[in-house]
Amino acid sequence: MSQATLIDGKAIAAGLRSWIGEQIAQLTSKHGLKPGLAVVLVGEDPASQVYVRSKRKTAVKLGMESFEHTLPADVDQQTVLALVQQLNDDPKVHGILVQLPLPAHLDDKPVILAIDPLKDADGLHPENAGRLMAGETGMVSCTPLGCQLLLRRQIGDMTGKDAVVIGRSLLFGKPMAQLLLSENCTVTTAHSRTADLAGHCRRADILVAAVGRPEMVKADWVKPGAVVIDVGINRLPGDGDKDRLVGDVDFDAVSSVASAITPVPGGVGPMTIACLMFNALRAVRLQNGLEDVALPTSF
């Protein structure tokens, strides 16, 4: 049996970033506008620090203003909310992202609610979630948006496809299901309490795994010829002191059944930051009365 085509998220993200850079250059030369992206990091989680540095580096490279705010791990709720309001009021800031998860003593819901929906670069505000469900213009969560682009590039027209999303989180599962519905797929949202989860997955032309369980999806869960998007990032012990990264899909086994699959790393991950930059581009345009831009499928 032939091996699945590798969906190269790293290469597709590079193409998207290049397109965004061109759009920003035109925006700056024609309108004197420069997107400003603010990232709020609470505490010193090493993974979050790496992620924030990558966001800053990418934003600056594409011609954006990058504003980074680091707060101590023991910061109180009101201080975080006050900073978000300060960023809402700053005309140089067009997109705001509060790095999640927050420390356990903080409630992320009031923080997300405090972000101006027009500046909600991660698309998590309930107003933006509602707009997505209603098919109206709004900011869309970055990782699902990146998966949508990967699927468009791999499949093209998804009309009539059976799609299964394993995971129902506000951050990914629910917006991913809405985006697949917008592509005219028939969508099943599955989760840890789904009866006969493997049986549901076997019907899918498009299988998206975002459940946080290492290599849970096995080859006999996958319909022959399906396109598989693996959103999971899990660390397992590797050789020596170095951990190895694996997804929620048993990559080697599933590659012999699927027609196309994303690797971990190098699949969905690079798309998240690229789509954050796309959201910042949209935000500055919408806040200044300019025409919105659609997610490009060719670049």
C-alpha positions in Angstrom: 0.0 0.0 0.0 1.3 3.5 -0.9 2.3 6.0 1.7 0.2 9.1 2.4 1.2 12.4 1.0 2.9 14.6 3.6 1.0 17.9 4.1 3.9 20.3 4.6 2.6 22.9 7.0 6.0 24.5 7.3 6.2 25.2 3.5 2.5 26.4 3.3 3.0 28.6 6.3 6.1 30.2 4.7 4.1 30.9 1.6 1.3 32.5 3.7 3.8 34.6 5.6 5.3 35.9 2.4 1.8 36.9 1.1 1.1 38.6 4.4 4.4 40.5 4.2 3.5 41.8 0.7 0.0 42.9 2.0 1.5 44.8 4.9 4.0 46.5 2.7 1.2 47.7 0.4 -0.9 48.8 3.5 2.0 50.8 4.8 2.9 52.5 1.5 -0.7 53.3 0.5 -2.3 54.1 3.9 0.6 54.7 6.3 -0.7 51.8 8.5 1.4 49.3 10.3 -0.3 46.4 12.1 0.4 46.3 15.8 0.2 43.0 17.6 0.4 42.8 21.4 1.0 39.5 23.3 0.5 39.2 27.0 2.4 36.5 28.8 1.8 35.7 32.4 4.5 33.7 34.2 7.6 32.0 32.9 6.4 28.8 31.3 9.3 27.8 29.0 7.0 26.6 26.1 5.0 29.7 26.2 8.1 31.9 26.2 9.5 30.1 23.1 6.1 30.5 21.4 5.9 34.3 22.3 9.5 34.8 21.0 8.6 33.2 17.7 5.5 35.4 17.4 7.5 38.5 18.0 10.2 37.5 15.5 7.7 36.7 12.8 5.7 39.9 13.4 8.8 42.1 13.1 10.0 40.3 10.0 6.7 40.9 8.3 6.7 44.6 9.0 4.5 44.7 12.0 4.9 46.4 15.4 5.3 43.9 18.2 4.3 44.7 21.7 5.2 42.2 24.4 3.9 42.4 28.0 5.2 39.9 30.5 3.5 39.8 33.9 4.7 37.8 37.0 3.1 34.4 37.7 1.5 35.7 40.9 -0.2 38.7 39.2 -3.8 39.3 40.3 -6.8 39.2 38.0 -7.4 43.0 38.1 -3.9 43.8 36.9 -4.4 41.5 33.9 -7.7 43.1 33.1 -6.3 46.6 33.4 -3.5 45.7 31.0 -6.0 44.4 28.5 -8.1 47.6 28.7 -4.9 49.6 28.2 -4.2 47.7 25.0 -7.9 48.1 23.9 -7.4 51.9 24.2 -4.0 52.0 22.4 -4.5 53.0 18.8 -1.1 51.5 17.9 -2.4 48.0 18.9 -4.7 46.3 16.4 -4.4 42.8 17.7 -4.3 41.4 21.3 -3.4 37.9 22.2 -3.3 36.7 25.9 -1.1 33.5 25.9 -3.1 30.6 27.4 -3.2 28.8 29.7 -3.0 31.3 32.5 -1.8 30.3 35.9 -4.4 28.4 37.9 -5.3 31.3 40.2 -6.5 33.4 37.2 -9.8 33.0 35.4 -9.3 33.2 31.6 -13.0 33.8 30.8 -13.2 37.4 32.1 -9.8 38.2 30.4 -11.1 36.9 27.0 -14.3 38.9 27.5 -12.3 42.0 28.2 -10.6 42.0 24.8 -12.2 44.3 22.2 -13.7 41.8 19.7 -12.1 43.8 16.8 -8.7 43.3 18.4 -9.3 39.7 19.4 -6.4 38.2 17.4 -7.0 34.7 18.6 -10.7 34.7 17.8 -11.8 33.5 21.2 -14.2 36.3 22.3 -17.9 35.0 22.4 -18.9 37.7 19.9 -16.4 36.3 17.3 -17.4 32.7 18.1 -21.0 33.8 17.5 -20.1 35.5 14.2 -18.4 32.4 13.0 -21.5 30.3 13.8 -23.7 32.8 12.0 -21.5 33.0 9.0 -20.7 36.7 9.6 -17.4 38.5 9.4 -15.3 38.2 12.6 -11.9 37.0 13.9 -11.3 33.3 13.7 -9.2 31.2 16.0 -5.7 30.7 14.5 -5.2 27.0 14.6 -8.5 26.0 13.1 -8.0 28.6 10.5 -4.6 27.1 9.6 -6.2 23.7 9.4 -8.8 25.0 7.0 -6.1 26.4 4.7 -4.2 23.0 4.8 -7.4 21.2 3.8 -8.2 23.7 1.1 -4.7 23.3 -0.4 -4.9 19.5 -0.2 -8.5 18.8 -1.2 -9.9 21.9 -2.8 -13.7 21.7 -2.8 -14.8 19.9 0.3 -18.5 19.9 -0.5 -20.2 16.7 0.7 -17.2 15.3 2.5 -17.8 13.5 5.8 -15.6 15.3 8.4 -15.0 14.2 12.0 -13.3 16.4 14.6 -12.1 14.7 17.7 -12.2 17.4 20.3 -14.8 20.0 21.4 -12.7 22.8 23.0 -13.6 26.5 22.5 -10.0 27.0 21.3 -10.1 24.4 18.6 -12.8 21.8 18.3 -15.9 24.0 18.1 -14.5 26.6 15.7 -13.0 23.8 13.5 -16.4 22.2 13.2 -17.9 25.5 12.1 -15.2 26.1 9.5 -15.8 22.6 8.1 -19.5 23.4 7.9 -18.7 26.6 6.0 -16.9 24.3 3.5 -20.2 22.3 3.1 -18.9 19.3 4.9 -21.1 17.0 6.9 -19.5 17.3 10.4 -19.4 15.1 13.5 -17.9 16.5 16.6 -16.5 13.6 18.7 -14.9 13.6 22.1 -13.8 11.5 25.0 -17.3 10.4 25.8 -18.3 9.5 22.3 -19.6 5.9 22.0 -17.7 3.9 19.4 -15.3 6.7 18.7 -13.3 4.5 16.3 -16.4 3.7 14.3 -17.2 7.4 13.8 -13.7 8.1 12.7 -13.8 5.2 10.1 -16.6 7.1 8.2 -14.6 10.3 7.8 -13.2 11.6 4.5 -11.5 14.2 6.7 -10.3 13.3 10.2 -9.1 16.1 12.5 -7.6 14.9 15.8 -7.2 17.4 18.7 -7.7 15.4 21.8 -4.3 15.6 23.6 -3.7 11.8 23.8 -0.4 10.6 22.3 -0.9 8.4 19.2 -4.5 7.6 20.1 -5.8 7.4 16.5 -4.7 4.0 15.1 -4.6 2.8 11.5 -7.9 0.8 11.9 -9.6 4.0 12.9 -9.0 5.6 9.6 -11.0 5.2 6.3 -8.7 4.3 3.4 -7.9 7.4 1.5 -8.9 9.8 4.2 -7.1 13.1 4.8 -5.8 13.3 8.4 -5.0 16.5 10.2 -3.1 15.9 13.5 -3.4 18.9 15.9 -1.9 17.2 18.9 1.6 17.9 20.3 2.6 15.5 23.0 6.0 14.9 24.6 7.2 11.3 25.2 10.5 10.1 26.5 13.1 9.7 23.7 16.6 8.6 23.5 18.8 10.1 26.2 17.6 13.3 27.8 15.7 14.5 24.8 11.9 14.1 24.6 10.3 13.2 21.3 7.2 15.0 19.9 4.3 13.0 18.7 0.8 13.9 17.7 -2.6 12.4 18.6 -2.3 10.1 15.5 -0.1 7.0 15.2 1.7 8.6 12.3 3.6 5.7 10.9 0.7 3.3 11.0 -1.9 5.8 9.7 0.4 6.9 6.9 -0.2 3.5 5.2 -4.0 4.1 5.2 -4.6 7.8 4.7 -4.2 9.6 1.4 -2.6 12.6 3.1 -1.5 13.5 6.6 0.1 16.3 8.6 3.4 15.4 10.4 4.2 16.4 14.0 6.1 18.6 14.2 6.0 20.6 10.9 2.3 20.2 10.1 -0.3 22.3 11.9 2.1 24.1 14.3 3.6 26.6 11.8 0.2 27.5 10.5 -1.0 28.8 13.9 1.6 31.6 14.0 1.1 32.4 10.3 -2.7 32.7 10.8 -2.1 34.9 13.9 -0.3 37.3 11.5 -3.2 37.0 9.0 -5.6 38.0 11.8 -3.5 41.0 12.7 -3.6 42.1 9.0 -7.4 41.7 9.0 -7.7 43.6 12.3 -5.9 46.7 11.1 -7.9 46.8 7.9 -11.2 46.4 9.6 -10.4 49.0 12.3 -9.5 51.5 9.7 -12.5 51.0 7.4 -10.6 49.2 4.7 -11.9 46.2 2.7 -11.4 42.9 4.5 -9.1 40.3 3.0 -9.9 36.6 2.6 -7.6 33.7 3.5 -5.7 33.1 0.2 -5.6 29.6 -1.2 -2.7 30.3 -3.6 0.4 32.3 -3.0 
